[in-house]
Amino acid sequence: MFTINVDKECGCFKRSMYENNQSFTSKDAALIEAQAMVQTMNEEFCQKHEFALSENGDNFNIAMSARPQEGTASSGGCCGGGHCG
């Protein structure tokens, strides 16, 4: 069995049609579903988080991290002081 595991379930995930720990008999089916989930989560969720897919044996893991906010040093190096534009 191949499993898709979402490490942390944010509010958007809980309200979505997706379920955590889905199992598949086919690795290809699990991979296709996991890739579709990550794409949808990154494009259609609230944009507070980023989601990334990794593979670990028979498991596909979807990790969540905070999305860098615009106007911070982590987005293009601008400090937000108004002198970069």
Sequence and secondary structure as in RCSB ss.txt:
>XXXX:A:sequence
MFTINVDKECGCFKRSMYENNQSFTSKDAALIEAQAMVQTMNEEFCQKHEFALSENGDNFNIAMSARPQEGTASS
GGCCGGGHCG
>XXXX:A:secstr
 EEEEESS  HHHHHSS  SSEEES HHHHHHHHHHHHHHHHHHS SSEEEEEEEETTEEEEEEEE   TTSTTT
TT  SSS   
